[in-house]
Amino acid sequence: MTLTARQRLVMTFTFFSMFFGAGNLIFPPFVGAQAGSAAMPAAIGFIVSAVGLPILGVLAVTFSGGFDGLAGRVSPRFSLWLGLAIILTIGPCFAIPRTATTSFEMMVAPFISDDPQSAPRWIVQLVYSLTFFALSFLFAQHPEKLSKVLGRFMGPLLLILIAVLFAACLVHGVGAAATPSGDYATGQLARGFLDGYQTMDLLAALYFGIVISANIRAQQVDDERQVQTETAYAGLGTGALLILIYGALSYVGVVSGAITAIDPSTDTGATVLTNLTSSIFGTAGTAFLGVVFVIACLNVCTGLICTCATYFHKRFPVIGGHAVSYRAWQVLFTVFSFVVSNAGLSLIIKVSVPVLSALYPMAIVLVLLALTHRVLGSKFSRVYFWTVLLVGIVAFGGCISSLLAVFGFEGVLPWLDAVLAMLPLQGDQLGWVTPAVLGVMVGVVDSLVRRR
């Protein structure tokens, strides 16, 4: 059995809703506002990284038999540890708490009164977070039925709201686009590519297929090959939607930057959107933007809770001789994320950036190796081990250097910084490219030697 066109559209909306959260809403306008008149190359770089890589990741994982099948080509133990690192990064340690905090800042914080007689801010945030995570927990009860919530209602509603925002920008017009500034003063294409990392969509793409596959099977599609094909269709449809949305939001950023200049060192994508909606819609614009953020963040939070709980339930069904259900993992991740969202998130955000810079290069090379498996990996199996090993050494070296700087110990390991600086493209945060090429070469030689 195959899905109908309508069912495929619902699956595409479900996939899109799981991807498109606060970061996806904030970063493209910030790119457009900084790049200004050079927004086109900046947006292209961002789209390649934030859309191209995740969709390639969906295809690579789908046709490799899941993430374990892909990462297991390096080694089963590597698959376990990398999987745990990715799940915890895109889940309770960073991405899930950020959904509640960001939506609170956009929807509720602007309307909190400074009156001493009013409820303190921390109480308001506590109540909001409790309500937010209660709804997410409710929506995530049955991951195989997620398409009924996200695909049929929340996803289309979010698209309509973004379309309204884009239409308002078209009516307003851009006028004279701002001069490129900040990180986008030069090298807009490369900078856009690097900023696409911040969406974390490539890491999420490696596991979102778990939930989408469950929803497809719930439509009475039993053949595993057909499930993979339908998942790929949903991934490609999601990619097309994301390209349109990111292009539209980049233009929104250009219009906002032309209306109100921003300071790239202190402002964020949220500032860019707030400036625009306040200028076009007035006070009502703040509430409108808040609704958009709440829907986007609620969608992603629900999808991430489903993904994390499903992964841990399948990986650790029994702990200490006791069965651990999907619901137990769901409760654990929801409660933990609720606590983190109300205490200590700022530190986790600072720590997460170096962690992402360590995980992303390994994820990229795994995806690229999977896509070239027939002509490379299947003939020279050791390329997986050597490529990921050399890339991982460089990536984690950079992660350690960045973490030391976050905690105020910058320069403690000068030799490490000196070695990393010797790598080509390290200044553009692409120092892992040369080790990746070297790893492929060493892997081919190692495979030939072992074969003989």
N, C-alpha and C positions, 0 to 999 in steps of 0.2 A: 504494500500500500504506500502511496505517496501523499503528501499534503496538498491540499487545494491551494489556489492562489491566495485566497483569503487567509487560510491558516498560515501560509508562509509570511504574509504581511504581518500577522499578529506576532509570529516568532521574531520577525525583524524588529518590531517595536519593542518587544520584550528585551531582546539583546541590546538595543539602543538605550533603553531605560537603565539597564544595569551598568552600562559604560558611562553614561552622561551624568556627571555629578557636579559638585561645586567647582572643582579644578577645571573641568571641561568648559564650564560657563565663564570662569574668570580669566583664564590664560589667553584665549584668542583675542578678546577686546584689549587686553594689556599689550599684546603683540602689535595690534593695529594702532593703538594710541602712541606707542613708542616709535614704531617704524614710520608712521605718517605717510609721506609721499612714496616711501619705499615699501609699502605694506604688501605689495604683490609677491616679491621674492620671499619676504619674511613669512607670509601665510603659506606659501608653497613648502618651505622648509618645515614649518610646524605641522602641516598636514601629512607630509611624508613620514615624519616621526610619530605623530599622535594618531594617525589613521592607518598609514601603510604598514607599519611594523605590527600593530595589534591584529590587523586582519590577516596578515601573513602568519602571525602567531596562531590564530584560530585555525587556519588551514593546516599548518604544520602539525599542531597537536591533534587535530581531528583525524588526519590520515596517518598518524603515527600510533594510533590506538590509545591516546590519552597522554598526559604529561609524563607519567611513569614510564610509558613506552618510549617516549622521546629522551628524557633525561637518563633513563636506564641504559642507554647506549654508551654513556660515560661509565657508569657503574650504579648498581642498585643503591648503595649507601649514599652516593652523591645525589641520586634522585630524591631520597628521603630528606636529606638535610637542606637541599636547595628548595624543595617543595615546602618544607616547614618555614623557611626564611621568607619565601614569597607570600605564603598564606598569612603569616603573622604581620607582614609589612602592609599588605593590602587590606588587612582585616583589623583586629582589635588594637594593634599597637599604633596605628596611625590613621588609615583611611576612614574606618567606621567612626571613631570619635570626631574626626574633622567634619563629617557630614552634619552632626548635631551642632557643633560649635559655629560653623560657618553660617548655617541657616539661621541660627539665633542672632548672630551679629547683623544679618541683613533684614530679618523679618521683625524681630522684637526689640533689639537694642536701640534703634533710632527713636522708638516711642516710649522709652523708659524715662520717667520724670525724675528730675533732680530734687524734687520736694522731699525733705527729710521725713515727712509723714508717709511717703510711699514705701512700698516693700523694697528692701535692699536688692541690688542687682543680682547677687549670688542666689537669692531665693527665687527670683523670677527665672534665672537660668536653670536652676535645679528643677523647677516645675516644668519648664519647657522641655528640657532634656528627658525628663521622665515620660512626658506625653509623647515625645518624638520616638523614643525607643520602644514604648508600649505599642505604638502603631506599627513600627517596623517589625517587632516581634510577632504581632498578629498577622501581618501580611506574609511573613516568612514561615508560617506554620507548615505549609505543604509546598516544598520547592518544585514539585512536579506540576503544581497548579499555578505557578507564578505568572504564567502568560494571561490568566484570567484577570489579574489585577494590573500588571504593568503593560501588557500587550494591548489590552482592549480599552483601558481608561487612562492610566497615568501617563504612558508614553505619548499617545496622541495629544493629550491636554498640554503637555510640556512643549510639544512641537508647535501647537497653535499659539501659545504665549510668546515663544521666540519669534514666530512669524509676525506677530503684532509689533514686537519691538523693532524688527528689521524694516517692516513697512513704514513705521514712524520715521526711521532714519532716511528712507528713500524720499519721503515727502519733505523732510527737513532739508536734505541736501548736505553735501560735505563742505562746500565753499572751498577755501584754500587749505589743503592738507598741511599738517605741521611738519617741520623739518625732523628727520630721524634723530633720536636722542637716546641717551642711556646706553644700554648694551647693544642697541640697534643703530647706533651712529654709523657703524661700518659692519660689513659681513652679515647682512640681514638674513641671507639664506641659511648660513651655518648656525647663526644664533637661534633662528626659529626652529631648526632641527633639534638643537639641544634642549630648548624649552619644552619641546614635545614630551620629553622624559617625565616632566612634572605631573602629567595626567595619570601616570602609572598604568596606563591602559594595556601596555604590552604584558606586564606582569599579570594583570587581571585576566587578559585574554587566554593565558595558559590554563586557566581553571574555570572560567565562565562556561566553557563547553559542557562541564559536568551538569550544570543546572539546565541549560538549553536542551541537552540530550534527553534529560529526564522528562521535560515538557513535550518533546517530540514523541517519545515513547508513550506518553499519556494519550496521544492522539491515535493510538493503535498502529503505530509504525514499529513493527517487530524486527525486521531485517536490519542487522547491525550496519551493513554497508549503506543502506538507505538512510539510516539515522545519521551517519557521517555526512552523506550528501546533503541532507536537509539542514544540518548544522552549518555546513559550508555555505549554503544558500543564505541562511540567516546572517552569517558573518559578512558576506559580500553586500547584502542589502544594508546592513548596519554601516558598513564602510561608506556606501554611497550617501546615506543620510548624514553621517558625520562630516563628510567633505562639504556638503551643502551648508550645514549648520556652522562649521568652523569658518567657511568663507564669509557667511553672513555676519557672524560675530566679529570677525576681523574688520569688516567694513563698519560695523557699529563702533568699534574702537577708533577708527579713523575719524568718524563724525564727531565722537565725543572729544577726541584730542584737538579737533579744530575748534570746538566750542569752548573748552576749558583746558588750558595747558596743565600737564601733570608733571610731578617730580618723580622720576623713575626710582630714586633712592628711597623714597618714603611712601609713595602711593602704590596701590595694587590694582588688579583688575576689577575688584569690587568698587574701588574709587571711580574708575573709568565708567562703569555702568551707572553708579549713583549720580555722577555728574550729568550724564546723558538724560536719565529718566527725570531728574529734578528739573532740568532745563526744558524738556519737551512736555512732560505731564504735570509738573508742579509737585505738590505734596502727595497727590495720589500716585505719582510715579514711584515713590519710595515703597509704598504698600504693594504696588504691582510687582516691582522687582523682588520684594520679599517673598511673594507667593511663588514666583518662578524658582527662587532658590530652595524654598521648602519642598516643592514637588521634586525638583532634580535631586536634592540630597536624600529625600525619603526613598526615592526609587533606588538609588545606588546603595543606600544603607541596607535596604531589604535584600537586594541581590547579593551583597557581600556577606550578610549573615547566613543566607542560604548556602552560598558557596563554601564558606569556612566550616560551617557545621556539617555539611555533606562530606567535605574532604576528611575531617577528623573522624566522622562516624565510620567512613569506609576504611581509613587507615588504622584507627584505634578503636575497633568495636568492643574490645574487652581490655580492661585495665585492672591489674591485680586480681584477676579471676572474676571480676564483676562486669557484666554487660553495660555498656554506656550507649544510650540511645541518641538518635539525632536530636531529640528534644532537649536532652541534657546538655549537649554541646551548644545548642542554640541559646539556652538560658545562660550558660557560662559566658559566651561571647557577648551577648546583649548586656549583661550586668557589668562585665569588665569594661566594655566600651562606654557605658553610662558613667562609670566612675572616672575614667580617664578624661572624658569630655568635660568634666567639671573640675578637674584638678590635674595640673601638670602637663597639659597638652602643648604648651609653648616649647618646652624642652624636647618633647618627643618630635615636634616638627623640625627643630634644629638638628636632631639626631637622624631623622629620616632621610634628609637630603644626601649625606654621605652614604647611607645604606643603599639608597636607590642607585647611586653612582657605582656601587659595587655589584648590585644584582643585575642592572640593566645590560651591561656588556655581555655577561654570560648568557642572558636570555636571548639577546640579539644573535650571538653566534650559534646558539642551539637551533634557533628558528632557521637561520640561513643554511646550516648543515642539513637540517631536515628537508628543506626545499631542494637541496642538491644531492639528496641521499642516493638516488639511483645512479648518478654518474660519479659520485665521490665516496660517500660513507659506506655504501653497500660493497664497494670494492676495496676500500682502505679503511677498515673499521677503527683503526687507532687514531684517525684524525679527530674523532670526538674527544677522546681522552686528552691528547696533547693540546688541542686548540682551547678547550675549556680550562685546562690546567694553567697554561701561560696567560690567558686572558684573566683568569681568576686571581693569579698572583699580582698582576698589575692593578686590577680593580680593587682588591682588598688592601694593597699598599696605599692606594689613593684614599680609600675609606678610612684607614687608620690615621693618615696624615690630616684628613679633614676633621675627624672626630677629636683629635688632640687640639686642633684649633678651636673647635666648638667649646671645649671645656677649659680653654685658656692656656693650653700648653703648646702653642704654636712654636715651632723651631726646636722642640725637644729632640727630634730625630732628624738632624740636618742631612745626614747621609741618605735617608729615605727620600727627602724632597729633592736632593741633588740627582739621585738615580732616576726618579720619575721625570725630572726636567729634561733628561737626556733623550727621552722617547720622542720620536716625531709626532706632531699634532697634539702633544700633551697640553700645550697652551690653549687649545680648543676643546679640551676634555675628551679627546679622542685618541689618547695615548695607547689604548688597548688594540687599535687596528693593526699596528705592526706585529705585536705578539700573536694576534689571530692568524695573520698570514704565515708567520714563522711556524705556528702550531700545525697548520695544514701541511706544510712542507715536511716537518719532522714526523707527523703522523703517517704520511704516505711512505716515507723511508722506513719507518718502524714496521709498518704493515708488510712491506716487501721483504724485509729481513726476517720477520717471523714466519712468513709464508714459505721462504726458502729453507 
